[in-house]
Amino acid sequence: MEILSYGPAPCCQVVDSKWKLVDKSLNSRQSKRGSVRFYNIGQSFLENKVQQRDFRSLNALEGSKRVDCRIYSESYDGYVIGREGNVTNISGIEEHAANVVIPGIPGGSNGESGAPISSCFWEWKPKFNVHYEKGGCENVDSPHVLFLPGFGVGSFHYEKQLKDLGRDNRVWALDFLGQGLSLPFEDPAPHYREGVVSNGDDSSWGFGDETEPWATKLVYSIDLWQDQVRYFVEEVIGEPVYVVGNSLGGYVALYFAALNPHLVKGVTLLNATPFWGFLPNPIKNPGLAKLFPWAGTFPLPAKIRRLTELVWEKISDPASIAKVLNQVYADYSTNVDSVFSRIIETTRHPAAAAAFASIMCAPQAELSFSDALSRCRKSNVPICLMYGKEDPWVKPLWGLQVKRQVPEAPYYQISPAGHCPHDEVPEVINFLLRGWIRNVESQGSISLPLLDDFDSMNQANAKEVEFMREGSRKSVVVRFFGSRFSLWDSIRSYINTRYKFSNLEAKSP
């Protein structure tokens, strides 16, 4: 993969005069300026993937016929063009096929303005100012929706949700400690030279030999982030929330809801990672944890420092970041310039490398993903599942395992969409999320999005969802899995799909 050009990201916002950033110039790696673009990654491979996606969309919806047009529900929900009769998918499950037209997100070609977004900081722990963004604060009678980011990103990854859903909800997005702009503004383990602390003069923080008192117990872990979310909801928002998490943020959202069901009105998982951490939890497995002398605390041991420097130099390189984005986004036409530059911005903070090492070596959460899911179900916390089908990391099988454990949870599978469907197809995620919240708020009197009656809740449905973006119409296939859908049905569907594609490839000249 080759990056023809990219632009240097702006420096992090200054929170305090003590927040000193080291300007690592990107010009040493690339002299050209501009926006990130993906080229020379294998043109035939990309074209083949696009053709396969188009084939899958046509195959899933073959023979659908448009008939009457009717309003689906209230404003922002769009219109449904129904189809009479059923079609049967390859796994033998009845699917009600239909075509759904939904609004695009504000901005761009539609001329609509989204909700204004405010960038704020909240002082929680010493030497830390937690960064968050909010919108829709004037919607005083509407629900609170809190978005939690995945690993390596921050609140900026939810800009499309804040602008759109902020028009009729009170929306928030949080940067976890150690990520985004929630990095310390002092060195947690500075270097000491002849009795003088060189705080901020070195290229990386946290690589010294002694830990500052405020950072003696600091570990960037799931347990820390769960505490952060709890205090944020209690002290800043002040009311129960709908919490939405992508990838790592999905695990934290579920963990937070499991321990604090009184603060949660519902949880939405967006390609949530079902596991995190490699080292045993010291509370859950104290004996085993003693075998590991270091578990993400400061300062970093000498061997960890050297390893971190080598790994960080590679993964923080703009070309490496671009490769990851290229891997996790299924639609290569998605503009990732802003996400790319904001990730680069974070990597340039002097505390970023040590924070990365702490995150990767932090112990596992006290509750596993499955345990947290079980607790949420026992507490009757509403759960909604939305997964991008083409995710190369959290594949559909993981989402269907969650569905099997919580069969009453609505599960929407979107294709084509990768690991970050909220950024790749925000129109669809916002439509589904808005409809699901209304369903929960109405205690079921308003139907779930893309469903028309109670019977369809127990069945599988496939619908083509269309929306406008940048003056052109785009579409994805959204499948809803009802409570009768089993994991075996998914496996059988996957096997049959692979078998059919193999036959087609064998027959093609």
C-alpha positions as CSV (number, residue, x, y, z in Angstrom):
1,M,0.0,0.0,0.0
2,E,1.3,3.4,-0.9
3,I,0.2,6.8,0.5
4,L,0.7,9.4,-2.2
5,S,0.0,12.3,0.1
6,Y,-1.3,13.3,3.5
7,G,-1.4,16.4,5.5
8,P,0.1,17.0,9.0
9,A,-2.5,17.0,11.7
10,P,-3.0,20.0,13.9
11,C,-1.6,20.0,17.3
12,C,-3.7,18.8,20.2
13,Q,-5.9,21.5,21.9
14,V,-4.1,23.0,24.8
15,V,-5.9,22.1,28.0
16,D,-3.4,23.6,30.4
17,S,-0.2,25.5,30.2
18,K,1.5,22.4,31.5
19,W,0.3,20.3,28.5
20,K,3.4,20.6,26.4
21,L,3.4,18.8,23.1
22,V,6.4,17.7,21.2
23,D,6.1,18.6,17.6
24,K,7.0,15.5,15.7
25,S,7.0,16.8,12.2
26,L,5.5,14.6,9.6
27,N,7.6,16.2,6.9
28,S,10.4,13.9,7.7
29,R,8.2,11.1,6.4
30,Q,6.5,12.8,3.6
31,S,7.0,16.2,2.1
32,K,3.7,16.5,0.2
33,R,0.6,17.8,1.8
34,G,-3.0,17.0,1.1
35,S,-5.6,14.5,2.2
36,V,-5.1,10.8,2.7
37,R,-6.0,8.6,-0.3
38,F,-5.5,4.9,-0.8
39,Y,-3.7,3.9,-4.1
40,N,-1.7,1.0,-5.5
41,I,-3.2,-1.6,-3.1
42,G,-4.1,-3.9,-5.9
43,Q,-6.7,-2.5,-8.3
44,S,-8.0,-5.8,-9.4
45,F,-8.5,-6.9,-5.8
46,L,-10.6,-3.8,-5.0
47,E,-12.6,-4.1,-8.1
48,N,-13.3,-7.8,-7.3
49,K,-14.5,-6.9,-3.8
50,V,-16.9,-4.3,-5.1
51,Q,-18.3,-6.7,-7.7
52,Q,-18.8,-9.3,-5.0
53,R,-20.7,-6.8,-2.8
54,D,-22.9,-5.7,-5.7
55,F,-23.6,-9.4,-6.5
56,R,-24.6,-10.1,-2.9
57,S,-26.9,-7.2,-2.8
58,L,-28.6,-8.2,-6.0
59,N,-28.8,-11.8,-5.0
60,A,-30.4,-11.1,-1.6
61,L,-33.0,-8.8,-3.2
62,E,-33.6,-10.5,-6.5
63,G,-37.2,-10.2,-7.7
64,S,-38.3,-7.6,-5.2
65,K,-41.1,-5.5,-6.6
66,R,-42.1,-2.0,-5.5
67,V,-45.7,-1.3,-4.8
68,D,-47.4,1.2,-2.5
69,C,-45.5,4.0,-0.7
70,R,-46.4,4.9,2.8
71,I,-45.0,6.9,5.7
72,Y,-43.0,4.6,8.0
73,S,-43.3,6.7,11.2
74,E,-42.8,10.2,12.3
75,S,-40.2,12.8,11.2
76,Y,-36.6,11.7,10.4
77,D,-37.7,8.1,9.9
78,G,-38.2,8.3,6.1
79,Y,-40.5,6.2,3.9
80,V,-41.0,2.6,3.2
81,I,-41.8,1.1,-0.1
82,G,-43.4,-2.3,0.7
83,R,-43.4,-5.5,-1.3
84,E,-46.1,-8.2,-1.2
85,G,-45.2,-11.8,-0.6
86,N,-42.1,-13.4,0.8
87,V,-38.8,-14.7,-0.5
88,T,-36.8,-17.5,1.0
89,N,-33.1,-17.0,1.7
90,I,-30.4,-19.7,1.1
91,S,-30.7,-21.0,4.7
92,G,-34.4,-21.7,4.3
93,I,-35.6,-18.9,6.6
94,E,-38.5,-16.8,5.4
95,E,-37.6,-13.2,4.8
96,H,-39.9,-10.3,4.1
97,A,-38.1,-8.4,1.3
98,A,-38.7,-4.6,1.0
99,N,-37.1,-1.4,-0.1
100,V,-36.7,1.3,2.5
101,V,-35.7,4.9,1.8
102,I,-34.3,6.9,4.7
103,P,-33.0,10.5,5.0
104,G,-29.4,11.3,4.7
105,I,-27.4,12.9,7.5
106,P,-27.4,16.7,7.7
107,G,-24.8,18.5,5.8
108,G,-23.4,17.9,2.3
109,S,-25.8,18.1,-0.6
110,N,-29.1,18.1,1.4
111,G,-28.6,21.6,2.7
112,E,-29.6,20.7,6.2
113,S,-27.5,21.9,9.2
114,G,-26.8,19.5,12.0
115,A,-26.8,20.1,15.7
116,P,-23.9,22.3,16.9
117,I,-21.2,20.3,18.7
118,S,-19.4,21.7,21.8
119,S,-15.9,20.4,22.8
120,C,-15.6,20.3,26.6
121,F,-13.3,19.1,29.4
122,W,-14.1,17.7,32.7
123,E,-11.6,17.3,35.6
124,W,-11.9,13.9,37.1
125,K,-8.5,12.6,38.2
126,P,-5.4,14.6,39.1
127,K,-3.4,15.8,36.1
128,F,-6.2,14.7,33.8
129,N,-8.9,16.6,32.0
130,V,-11.3,14.2,30.4
131,H,-12.4,15.4,26.9
132,Y,-15.9,15.0,25.6
133,E,-18.2,16.5,23.1
134,K,-21.9,17.2,23.4
135,G,-24.9,18.4,21.3
136,G,-28.6,18.9,21.5
137,C,-28.6,20.3,25.0
138,E,-31.6,22.4,24.2
139,N,-33.7,19.2,23.8
140,V,-34.5,19.1,27.5
141,D,-37.3,16.6,27.2
142,S,-35.4,14.1,25.1
143,P,-33.2,11.1,26.1
144,H,-29.5,11.3,26.7
145,V,-27.4,9.2,24.4
146,L,-23.7,8.5,25.3
147,F,-21.3,7.2,22.7
148,L,-18.1,5.3,23.6
149,P,-15.2,5.0,21.1
150,G,-13.1,2.1,20.0
151,F,-9.4,1.6,20.6
152,G,-7.2,4.3,19.1
153,V,-9.9,6.8,18.4
154,G,-12.0,9.2,20.4
155,S,-15.2,11.3,20.5
156,F,-14.4,12.6,17.0
157,H,-15.4,9.2,15.6
158,Y,-19.0,10.0,16.4
159,E,-19.3,13.4,14.8
160,K,-21.9,12.1,12.3
161,Q,-24.0,10.9,15.2
162,L,-23.7,14.0,17.2
163,K,-24.7,16.3,14.3
164,D,-27.7,14.2,13.3
165,L,-29.1,12.6,16.5
166,G,-28.4,15.9,18.3
167,R,-31.3,17.4,16.4
168,D,-33.8,15.5,18.6
169,N,-31.7,14.0,21.4
170,R,-29.2,15.1,24.0
171,V,-26.0,13.4,22.8
172,W,-22.5,13.0,24.3
173,A,-19.3,11.3,23.2
174,L,-16.4,10.6,25.5
175,D,-12.6,10.2,25.2
176,F,-11.4,7.4,27.4
177,L,-8.4,8.2,29.6
178,G,-5.3,7.5,27.6
179,Q,-7.0,8.1,24.2
180,G,-8.1,11.0,22.1
181,L,-7.6,14.3,24.1
182,S,-8.0,12.6,27.5
183,L,-4.2,12.3,27.9
184,P,-2.4,13.7,31.0
185,F,-0.8,17.1,30.8
186,E,2.2,16.1,32.9
187,D,4.6,13.2,32.6
188,P,3.6,10.3,34.9
189,A,7.2,9.0,35.1
190,P,9.6,11.8,34.1
191,H,13.4,11.4,33.6
192,Y,15.6,12.8,36.4
193,R,18.9,14.2,35.3
194,E,21.3,15.4,38.0
195,G,18.4,16.1,40.3
196,V,16.4,18.1,37.7
197,V,13.1,16.8,36.4
198,S,13.0,17.0,32.6
199,N,9.3,17.1,32.4
200,G,8.1,17.7,28.8
201,D,11.6,18.0,27.3
202,D,11.7,14.4,26.1
203,S,10.0,13.0,23.1
204,S,8.0,10.5,25.1
205,W,6.5,10.6,28.6
206,G,6.2,7.7,31.0
207,F,9.7,6.3,30.2
208,G,11.5,7.5,33.3
209,D,12.5,5.5,36.4
210,E,10.2,6.9,39.0
211,T,6.4,7.4,39.1
212,E,4.9,10.7,40.1
213,P,2.5,10.3,43.2
214,W,-0.6,11.0,41.2
215,A,0.2,8.2,38.7
216,T,1.2,5.4,41.2
217,K,-1.9,3.3,40.6
218,L,-2.7,4.5,37.0
219,V,-3.4,1.7,34.5
220,Y,-5.3,2.4,31.3
221,S,-7.7,-0.6,31.6
222,I,-11.4,-1.5,31.1
223,D,-12.0,-1.2,34.8
224,L,-10.6,2.4,34.8
225,W,-12.8,3.3,31.8
226,Q,-15.9,1.7,33.4
227,D,-15.3,3.9,36.4
228,Q,-14.8,6.9,34.2
229,V,-18.1,6.4,32.4
230,R,-19.9,5.9,35.7
231,Y,-18.6,9.1,37.2
232,F,-19.2,11.0,34.0
233,V,-22.9,9.9,33.9
234,E,-23.4,10.7,37.5
235,E,-21.5,14.0,37.7
236,V,-21.7,15.5,34.2
237,I,-24.9,14.1,32.6
238,G,-26.8,13.6,35.8
239,E,-29.5,11.2,34.4
240,P,-29.7,7.6,33.1
241,V,-28.5,7.3,29.5
242,Y,-28.7,5.1,26.4
243,V,-25.1,4.0,25.9
244,V,-23.7,3.1,22.5
245,G,-20.2,1.6,22.0
246,N,-18.2,0.5,19.0
247,S,-15.5,-2.2,19.3
248,L,-13.7,-1.7,22.6
249,G,-16.3,0.9,23.5
250,G,-19.0,-1.8,23.1
251,Y,-17.3,-3.9,25.8
252,V,-17.0,-0.9,28.1
253,A,-20.7,0.0,27.5
254,L,-21.8,-3.4,28.4
255,Y,-19.6,-3.6,31.4
256,F,-20.8,-0.2,32.7
257,A,-24.4,-1.3,32.2
258,A,-23.9,-4.6,34.0
259,L,-22.5,-2.9,37.1
260,N,-24.8,0.2,37.0
261,P,-28.2,-0.8,35.5
262,H,-29.8,2.1,37.4
263,L,-27.8,4.5,35.2
264,V,-28.6,2.8,31.9
265,K,-31.8,3.0,29.8
266,G,-30.4,0.7,27.1
267,V,-27.2,-0.5,25.4
268,T,-26.4,-0.6,21.7
269,L,-23.4,-2.6,20.6
270,L,-21.7,-1.7,17.3
271,N,-19.4,-4.5,16.3
272,A,-18.4,-4.8,20.0
273,T,-15.2,-6.7,20.7
274,P,-16.1,-9.7,22.9
275,F,-12.8,-9.8,24.8
276,W,-10.0,-7.4,25.9
277,G,-6.8,-7.8,27.7
278,F,-4.2,-10.6,27.9
279,L,-3.1,-10.6,31.6
280,P,-5.3,-12.2,34.3
281,N,-7.3,-9.9,36.6
282,P,-5.7,-9.5,40.0
283,I,-9.1,-9.6,41.8
284,K,-10.6,-12.5,39.9
285,N,-7.3,-14.6,39.7
286,P,-4.9,-13.2,42.3
287,G,-2.6,-16.2,42.3
288,L,-2.2,-16.2,38.6
289,A,-1.8,-12.5,38.4
290,K,1.3,-12.6,40.7
291,L,3.1,-14.5,37.9
292,F,3.1,-11.3,35.9
293,P,5.3,-8.6,37.5
294,W,4.1,-5.8,35.4
295,A,0.5,-5.1,34.4
296,G,0.3,-1.6,32.8
297,T,1.5,0.5,35.7
298,F,4.1,3.3,35.6
299,P,7.0,3.5,35.1
300,L,7.4,1.1,32.2
301,P,10.1,-1.6,32.8
302,A,13.2,-1.3,30.8
303,K,12.4,-4.2,28.5
304,I,8.8,-2.9,27.9
305,R,10.3,0.5,27.1
306,R,12.5,-0.8,24.3
307,L,9.7,-3.0,22.9
308,T,7.2,-0.1,23.1
309,E,9.6,2.2,21.2
310,L,10.0,-0.3,18.4
311,V,6.3,-1.1,18.1
312,W,5.2,2.4,18.5
313,E,7.5,3.7,15.7
314,K,5.8,1.2,13.4
315,I,2.1,1.5,14.3
316,S,2.1,5.3,14.7
317,D,3.5,5.8,11.2
318,P,0.9,7.4,9.0
319,A,1.2,4.7,6.4
320,S,0.4,2.0,9.0
321,I,-2.6,3.9,10.3
322,A,-3.9,4.3,6.7
323,K,-3.5,0.6,6.1
324,V,-5.6,-0.2,9.2
325,L,-8.3,2.2,8.1
326,N,-8.3,0.7,4.7
327,Q,-8.7,-2.8,6.2
328,V,-11.6,-2.0,8.5
329,Y,-13.7,0.1,6.2
330,A,-15.7,-2.1,3.7
331,D,-16.6,0.8,1.4
332,Y,-13.4,2.4,0.0
333,S,-15.3,5.5,-1.1
334,T,-15.8,6.5,2.6
335,N,-13.9,9.7,3.3
336,V,-11.6,9.0,6.2
337,D,-9.5,12.2,6.0
338,S,-10.8,13.6,9.3
339,V,-10.5,10.3,11.2
340,F,-7.0,9.9,9.8
341,S,-5.8,13.3,10.9
342,R,-7.3,13.1,14.3
343,I,-5.6,9.7,15.0
344,I,-2.3,11.2,13.9
345,E,-3.0,14.1,16.2
346,T,-3.3,11.8,19.2
347,T,-0.1,9.8,18.3
348,R,1.9,13.1,18.4
349,H,1.1,13.7,22.1
350,P,4.2,12.8,24.2
351,A,2.1,10.6,26.5
352,A,0.7,8.5,23.7
353,A,3.4,5.8,23.4
354,A,3.4,4.9,27.1
355,A,-0.4,5.0,27.2
356,F,-0.4,2.5,24.4
357,A,1.9,0.2,26.3
358,S,-0.3,0.5,29.5
359,I,-3.4,-0.3,27.5
360,M,-2.0,-3.3,25.8
361,C,-0.5,-4.8,29.1
362,A,-3.4,-3.9,31.4
363,P,-5.2,-6.9,33.0
364,Q,-8.5,-8.2,31.9
365,A,-11.7,-6.8,33.2
366,E,-13.2,-8.3,36.4
367,L,-16.3,-9.3,34.4
368,S,-15.9,-11.1,31.0
369,F,-18.0,-9.9,28.1
370,S,-20.3,-12.9,28.5
371,D,-20.7,-12.3,32.3
372,A,-21.6,-8.6,31.6
373,L,-24.1,-9.7,29.0
374,S,-25.7,-12.1,31.5
375,R,-25.9,-9.4,34.2
376,C,-27.5,-7.0,31.8
377,R,-30.1,-9.5,30.8
378,K,-30.9,-10.3,34.5
379,S,-31.3,-6.6,35.1
380,N,-33.7,-6.3,32.1
381,V,-31.4,-3.7,30.4
382,P,-32.6,-3.4,26.8
383,I,-29.9,-4.4,24.3
384,C,-29.7,-3.7,20.6
385,L,-27.1,-5.3,18.3
386,M,-25.9,-3.6,15.1
387,Y,-23.0,-5.2,13.2
388,G,-21.2,-4.5,9.9
389,K,-21.1,-7.8,8.1
390,E,-17.7,-7.2,6.4
391,D,-15.9,-6.6,9.6
392,P,-12.5,-8.4,9.3
393,W,-12.0,-8.4,13.1
394,V,-15.3,-8.9,14.9
395,K,-16.9,-11.2,12.3
396,P,-20.7,-11.8,12.1
397,L,-20.3,-15.0,14.1
398,W,-19.4,-13.0,17.2
399,G,-22.5,-10.9,16.9
400,L,-24.7,-13.9,16.4
401,Q,-23.2,-15.5,19.6
402,V,-24.4,-12.4,21.5
403,K,-27.8,-12.8,19.8
404,R,-28.0,-16.4,21.0
405,Q,-27.2,-15.3,24.6
406,V,-29.8,-12.5,24.4
407,P,-32.4,-13.8,21.9
408,E,-34.9,-11.0,22.6
409,A,-32.4,-8.4,21.5
410,P,-33.0,-6.9,18.0
411,Y,-30.0,-7.7,15.8
412,Y,-29.3,-5.8,12.6
413,Q,-26.6,-6.9,10.2
414,I,-25.6,-4.4,7.6
415,S,-23.8,-5.0,4.3
416,P,-21.6,-3.7,3.0
417,A,-20.2,-2.3,6.2
418,G,-17.0,-3.0,8.2
419,H,-15.8,-2.6,11.8
420,C,-17.1,1.0,12.2
421,P,-20.6,1.0,10.7
422,H,-21.5,4.3,12.5
423,D,-18.8,6.1,10.5
424,E,-19.2,4.1,7.3
425,V,-23.0,4.1,7.0
426,P,-24.0,6.7,9.6
427,E,-27.4,7.2,7.8
428,V,-28.4,3.6,8.5
429,I,-27.0,3.4,12.1
430,N,-28.7,6.8,13.0
431,F,-32.0,5.6,11.5
432,L,-31.9,2.3,13.4
433,L,-30.7,3.8,16.6
434,R,-33.3,6.6,16.6
435,G,-36.0,4.1,15.9
436,W,-34.8,1.6,18.6
437,I,-34.7,4.4,21.3
438,R,-38.3,5.4,20.4
439,N,-39.3,1.8,20.7
440,V,-37.8,1.5,24.2
441,E,-39.1,4.9,25.3
442,S,-42.6,3.9,24.2
443,Q,-42.3,0.6,25.9
444,G,-42.9,-1.2,22.6
445,S,-45.9,0.8,21.4
446,I,-43.8,2.2,18.5
447,S,-42.5,-0.7,16.4
448,L,-38.8,-1.4,15.9
449,P,-37.2,0.2,12.8
450,L,-37.7,-1.9,9.6
451,L,-40.4,-4.0,11.3
452,D,-44.1,-3.6,10.8
453,D,-45.7,-6.1,13.2
454,F,-45.0,-8.4,16.1
455,D,-44.8,-11.6,14.0
456,S,-41.8,-10.1,12.0
457,M,-39.9,-9.7,15.3
458,N,-39.6,-13.5,15.5
459,Q,-38.5,-13.9,11.9
460,A,-35.6,-12.9,9.7
461,N,-36.1,-10.0,7.4
462,A,-33.9,-8.6,4.6
463,K,-34.4,-5.0,3.4
464,E,-32.5,-2.8,1.0
465,V,-32.0,0.6,2.7
466,E,-31.4,3.6,0.4
467,F,-30.2,7.1,1.3
468,M,-28.8,10.1,-0.3
469,R,-25.2,11.1,0.1
470,E,-23.3,13.8,-1.8
471,G,-26.0,14.1,-4.4
472,S,-26.2,10.4,-5.3
473,R,-28.2,7.5,-4.0
474,K,-26.5,4.7,-2.0
475,S,-27.9,1.5,-0.7
476,V,-27.0,-1.3,1.8
477,V,-28.8,-4.5,2.7
478,V,-30.0,-4.7,6.3
479,R,-31.0,-8.0,7.8
480,F,-33.0,-8.3,11.0
481,F,-32.6,-11.6,12.9
482,G,-35.7,-12.5,15.0
483,S,-35.7,-14.4,18.2
484,R,-36.3,-17.7,16.4
485,F,-33.0,-17.4,14.5
486,S,-30.4,-19.7,15.9
487,L,-26.6,-19.9,15.6
488,W,-26.9,-23.0,13.5
489,D,-29.0,-21.1,11.0
490,S,-26.2,-18.6,10.6
491,I,-23.6,-21.4,10.2
492,R,-25.8,-23.1,7.6
493,S,-26.3,-19.8,5.8
494,Y,-22.6,-19.1,5.7
495,I,-21.7,-22.6,4.4
496,N,-24.4,-22.4,1.7
497,T,-23.2,-18.9,0.7
498,R,-19.6,-20.1,0.4
499,Y,-20.8,-23.2,-1.6
500,K,-22.8,-21.1,-4.1
501,F,-19.9,-18.6,-4.6
502,S,-17.5,-21.5,-5.2
503,N,-19.7,-22.9,-7.8
504,L,-20.1,-19.6,-9.5
505,E,-16.3,-19.0,-9.6
506,A,-15.8,-22.5,-11.0
507,K,-18.3,-21.9,-13.8
508,S,-17.1,-18.5,-14.7
509,P,-14.7,-18.4,-17.7
